[in-house]
Structures are given as C-alpha cells and as structure tokens.
Amino acid sequence: MSGPIERGDVAALFATTRPLFTALGDERRQEIVVFLLEAAAPRSVGDIAAHLELSQPATSHHLKILREAGLLRVRRSGALRLYELDAAACPGLLTPMRDLITKIITCSS
C-alpha cells in the first residue's frame, strides 16, 4: 500500500462520479451508449426508441439522465433532437472514476 487513504478524498471522488455511476448503472442506458457508439451519425429519440423497443417517453427519460451526466450532446435539426456521445467530455468524466478505482485497488493491495 502506498500510504493511508483519506476518507474525504474517496468520498469526494464518489460524489463526483455518482452521476456517471447512476447513468451507466441501468441496462437500458448501457444499450443506448452502445447504440450511439455504433451509430455513424447522431440519432433521434425515435431511432433510439425503435432500436430499444421502448416508448419515446421512456427513451427520453433515459436520454435525459445520460445528458445530465455529461455523456451526451443534443442538437436540433428542424423538429428533431439528435443525440450523440460527447467524446470531448469523456476524459473529464472518466478521470475521477479512474482515480476512484485506483484508490480502491491501492487500498485492497
């Protein structure tokens, strides 16, 4: 072990990563992320709902959670809202998660 783990440090990392854990902790939202990773272009709520075989309101709910966690970008194209993964935000989102995992691994070693 490299030294004592500060409880406040770990608690702060959990607080920072909680929205990401919440967003990715649901199987349907994971399916949305995979679908958008495979998509060649941004997708509409209707496209995503049809792929998941979910209602549009349910799909919109999942998209809102992913967007609030910072994982998605949305833009308007006429009446459509198009969703895509926000690649620019991923390093900032994933770094605290990596730090948290590193602290947990260090503590258990």
Secondary structure, DSSP 8 states (H G I E B T S, - for coil): --S---HHHHHHHHHHHHHHHHHHTSHHHHHHHHHHHH-SS-EEHHHHHHHHT--HHHHHHHHHHHHHTT-EEEEEETTEEEEEE-TTTHHHHHHHHHHHHHHHHHHH-
